[in-house]
Amino acid sequence: MPEAVLLHPAIDKGFQPGADDFAGGTLVCHCLDRPVKVEVKGQIAHNHACGCTQCWKPEGAILSIVAVAPTDHVTVVANADKLAVVNPAATILCHACTVCGVHMKGPVEKDHAFRGLTFLHPELSREEGWQAPQFGAFISSVIEGGVKPDRMDGIRARLRQLGLRPYDCLSPTLMDALSIFAARKSGVLKD
């Protein structure tokens, strides 16, 4: 019997759909002493399994689970002094806990289609009701993170089995948003 493909603890055994009336919750880093806490008001969007090499992943996970929320709905409510930006030149300014390394929030502040959104890892919350993952993004990028290429068919098959369509970029809706932004910026598309 083939070995089970494990992608991420939050999805390996399946997952529950989100609640339409979900009011939000609190993300908590992995520190036992003075954990960083981030409050998110309302539901997240575009939740997905991500294979990029920039996203934080729990130990042993092949993929991350990441979503976005409007930046003005995201507030650090405890121990902000423990946060530091991982790469100040990046589009997504990942703020990680300097003790446990968990990425707690990643606002987009540059002139970009995703400006005003903050990337988050919903599995850092104990509340139930968050939007379930919708798709897989940047799946081929796991190879850059050290996954052997001969595992890719199994990884994509497991994502499909979970109901998550695997893409080697973002979902069509998000790719359209990026293209619309670029077309408006260049003047090709006028409103």
N, C-alpha and C positions, 0 to 999 in steps of 0.2 A: 504494500500500500504506500502511495507517495506521501511524503512528509507534508503536513499542513503548512501553508504559507501564512506566516504571522506578519502583519503589517504595522499595527499600532494597537495597544491594549484597549483603547476606547472603541475600536470597531471590530476587533478580531472575532468576537462572539456575536456580532450583529449590533444593531443600535435601534433606539426608539425614535419615532418621529417627534419633531418639536411641537410645542404647544403654541397655537395661534395667539393666545392671550398672555404669553410669557412676559413678565415684567422686568426681567433681567436678574443679575446675580453678582456674585463676587468671585473673582479669580484669586487664588492664593498660591504663592510660590512654594517650593519644597522645604524651606527652612523650618525647623522646629522652634528656633528662637527668633522672635521678632519677624515673622513672615511678612513679605510685601503683600499688600492686598489692593486689588484694583476692582472698583465697582463699575459695572456696565448697566446702564439704564436701557431697558427694552431688549428686543430680540436682535440677534446677530443676522448677518446676511452672507451669502456666497460661501458657506461653510464647505470645506473640502479637505480631502487627503492630499498632501503636497509632498512631492519628491525633491524639491529644490534643496540646495546645500546651504541656504541661508536661514531656513526656518529651524527653530528649536524642536528637537525630538526627544522624547523620554528615552532612557537607556534601553538599548536593544531594538528600538522601533526603526523600521525602514522608512516610514512616512511620518510627517507631522499632521496634525489636525489643526486647521487654521481658518478663521473667518474674519469678517470685518464688521465694524460698528461705526456710526458717526463719531468723530473725535470728540464732539461736545457731549457725548453720552458716556465717555470713559474718564474716570477720575481715580487717581491713586489715593486711597483712603488710609493707608498705614505703611509706615517705614519707607517712604519715598527716598530717604537718604541712602538706601542700599541699592538704588538703581543707577545704572550707567549705560550710555548709548554704546552699542557694540561697534558700529561703523558709522561715524558721523557723515561720511560721503555717500552712504547708501540712500536710495529713494525711500525705503521703509526704515525708519529710525528705530530699530529694535532696542528697547530698554530692557536690559537683563539684570537680574539680581546678582550683585557682585559676590555673593556667598555661595548660592546653590547653582547659579548659571541659567536659571529658567528665564526665558523671554516673557515678560509680563505685558508689554504693549508695544506696538510698532506704528506710530502715526506717520502719515505721508504729508510732508509739509512743502515739498518742492512743487513747482508748476508741473502738474501731472494729472492724468485722468482720475487718479484715486486720491487726489488732494482732499483733505477733510475727512478721510477715513482712517481708522486705526485697526491694524491687524492684531488679532487676539487668538489665544489657544483655549477654546471653551472647555477642554477636559480638565483645566485647572480649577473648575468650579464644582461644588458639591450639589448645586441646585439642578433639578431636572426640568426639562422643557426647552432647552436651547435647540435651535434649528439643527436637524441632523445633517451630516455630511451629504452633499449633493452630487459630487463628482470627484475625480482624481485629476490633479494638475501636475505638470512637469514630471511625469512618471519616469521618463527616460533619464532624468537627471540623477536618479538614485545610483546610476553607474558611476557618476562623478564622485559620489559619496562612498564608493567602495563595493557596491553590490555587483556581483559577477553577472556579466551580460546574459549568460545562459539561464538566469533566473527570471528574466523579464517576462517570458510567456506566462509563467506561473503567477507572477505578481499581477499582471493585467487580467488574467483569468479570475484570480481571487477578488479583485476589485469589481469585476462584472458580476461575480457571484453575490457580492454584497449589494449590488444595485448601483454601483458607482462607475459611471463611464470614465475610462481612463483617457486623458489627453496628454500630449507632450508639450502643451502650452497651457493656457487657461481655458475656461469654458467659452463657447461661442459668444455668449452674452458679454462676458468680460473682454474678450478680444475685440468685439464690436465697439465697446466703450473706449478702448485704447485707440482704435482706428478713427473713431469719430473725433476724439480729442485732437489727434495728430492732424486730421483733415481740416478742422476748424482753425487750428493754430497756424497751418500753412496757407490758409485762405482758399483751399480747394472746396471746402464745404462752408456755405454761408447759411445762417438761419433765416 
